[in-house]
Amino acid sequence: ITTSPKVDGWLGGLQAGYNWQIDRTWVIGLEGDVQITGERRSQNGTTSTLIPFSSDFHFVETQTVGGEWKFPWFATFRGRVGALLDPTLLLYVTGGLAVGEFKVSSNTTTTLQRFLGTTSTTPSGAPVTVGTSLSQSTTRAGWTLGAGVEKKFTPNWSAKLEYLYLDFGENTFFSS
């Protein structure tokens, strides 16, 4: 199965960097950050199939499948270039290396239940249940690109609003 889950959730982290003002308008800098996230996506489904066997009895097979994708953390190391709109307000673009961890788990349970006759809804005997669980984790390197605005409050403190696009490429899980 190929899927591209859209994870969502909270995130928080730490960031540090250094900037150089090269003239009255232009600023260049380097920054690194690490983010811990609660970003995840779950997907579950159940199907049932009637299996006629004879006039004496029939079976119902029920299969339940569940999957979960998690993005527990990521870090970036980026350069940035910006223009000062006034001495305390910076508009900038940023880009560089991104590294992150991805976790995937899958659970499948199949239950087979026997029923007497061809139309009965009363079970006969105990159901037979089998299941499998798989999980895998990988750390991947990729790239990031973004833009933002930063407001300086003191010589060493500022606040910013930033958008980052992260791309870690494609990965195949549960493959030998």
ZIKABEL-V750428 format. One record per residue. RES is the residue in one letter. OMEGA is omega in whole degrees, -180 to 180 (NA if undefined). NEAR is the number of other ideal C-beta (glycine too) atoms within 10 Angstrom. Layout:
# ZIKABEL-V750428
res=RES omega=OMEGA near=NEAR
res=RES omega=OMEGA near=NEAR
This chain:
# ZIKABEL-V750428
res=I omega=176 near=6
res=T omega=-180 near=5
res=T omega=175 near=11
res=S omega=-176 near=6
res=P omega=176 near=15
res=K omega=-180 near=8
res=V omega=172 near=15
res=D omega=-178 near=11
res=G omega=-177 near=11
res=W omega=170 near=8
res=L omega=178 near=12
res=G omega=-179 near=8
res=G omega=-180 near=13
res=L omega=-180 near=10
res=Q omega=176 near=13
res=A omega=179 near=9
res=G omega=179 near=14
res=Y omega=-179 near=8
res=N omega=174 near=17
res=W omega=175 near=9
res=Q omega=-173 near=14
res=I omega=171 near=10
res=D omega=-176 near=7
res=R omega=-174 near=7
res=T omega=-168 near=10
res=W omega=177 near=13
res=V omega=172 near=18
res=I omega=-179 near=14
res=G omega=174 near=18
res=L omega=177 near=15
res=E omega=176 near=16
res=G omega=179 near=14
res=D omega=172 near=18
res=V omega=-176 near=13
res=Q omega=170 near=19
res=I omega=-176 near=13
res=T omega=170 near=19
res=G omega=-177 near=13
res=E omega=-179 near=19
res=R omega=176 near=15
res=R omega=177 near=15
res=S omega=178 near=12
res=Q omega=-179 near=12
res=N omega=178 near=10
res=G omega=179 near=9
res=T omega=174 near=10
res=T omega=176 near=9
res=S omega=-179 near=11
res=T omega=175 near=10
res=L omega=180 near=10
res=I omega=177 near=10
res=P omega=-178 near=9
res=F omega=177 near=11
res=S omega=177 near=8
res=S omega=-180 near=8
res=D omega=-179 near=10
res=F omega=176 near=15
res=H omega=179 near=19
res=F omega=169 near=15
res=V omega=177 near=16
res=E omega=178 near=14
res=T omega=180 near=15
res=Q omega=178 near=15
res=T omega=-179 near=16
res=V omega=177 near=15
res=G omega=178 near=15
res=G omega=177 near=18
res=E omega=177 near=17
res=W omega=180 near=20
res=K omega=176 near=21
res=F omega=-169 near=22
res=P omega=-179 near=15
res=W omega=170 near=16
res=F omega=178 near=25
res=A omega=176 near=15
res=T omega=170 near=24
res=F omega=-168 near=14
res=R omega=166 near=22
res=G omega=175 near=14
res=R omega=178 near=22
res=V omega=-178 near=13
res=G omega=178 near=22
res=A omega=177 near=12
res=L omega=177 near=18
res=L omega=168 near=11
res=D omega=-175 near=8
res=P omega=-178 near=9
res=T omega=-176 near=12
res=L omega=-176 near=14
res=L omega=171 near=23
res=L omega=-171 near=13
res=Y omega=169 near=20
res=V omega=-176 near=14
res=T omega=177 near=22
res=G omega=178 near=17
res=G omega=-175 near=16
res=L omega=173 near=14
res=A omega=177 near=22
res=V omega=-179 near=17
res=G omega=178 near=21
res=E omega=179 near=16
res=F omega=179 near=18
res=K omega=179 near=15
res=V omega=174 near=18
res=S omega=-179 near=16
res=S omega=178 near=18
res=N omega=177 near=15
res=T omega=177 near=14
res=T omega=178 near=15
res=T omega=180 near=14
res=T omega=177 near=15
res=L omega=-178 near=15
res=Q omega=179 near=17
res=R omega=176 near=18
res=F omega=179 near=18
res=L omega=179 near=13
res=G omega=-178 near=13
res=T omega=-177 near=13
res=T omega=-176 near=7
res=S omega=175 near=12
res=T omega=178 near=7
res=T omega=-179 near=7
res=P omega=176 near=12
res=S omega=-180 near=13
res=G omega=-179 near=10
res=A omega=177 near=8
res=P omega=175 near=12
res=V omega=-177 near=12
res=T omega=174 near=12
res=V omega=-179 near=9
res=G omega=176 near=11
res=T omega=175 near=9
res=S omega=178 near=10
res=L omega=172 near=12
res=S omega=-179 near=13
res=Q omega=-180 near=14
res=S omega=177 near=12
res=T omega=173 near=13
res=T omega=-174 near=11
res=R omega=174 near=15
res=A omega=180 near=10
res=G omega=-178 near=14
res=W omega=178 near=15
res=T omega=178 near=21
res=L omega=-178 near=15
res=G omega=179 near=17
res=A omega=180 near=16
res=G omega=176 near=16
res=V omega=-178 near=15
res=E omega=-180 near=20
res=K omega=180 near=13
res=K omega=180 near=17
res=F omega=176 near=9
res=T omega=179 near=7
res=P omega=-177 near=6
res=N omega=-177 near=6
res=W omega=179 near=8
res=S omega=174 near=14
res=A omega=-179 near=9
res=K omega=172 near=12
res=L omega=-171 near=9
res=E omega=172 near=14
res=Y omega=176 near=10
res=L omega=170 near=17
res=Y omega=179 near=11
res=L omega=177 near=16
res=D omega=-180 near=10
res=F omega=180 near=19
res=G omega=-179 near=8
res=E omega=177 near=7
res=N omega=176 near=11
res=T omega=177 near=8
res=F omega=176 near=16
res=F omega=179 near=10
res=S omega=-180 near=6
res=S omega=NA near=2
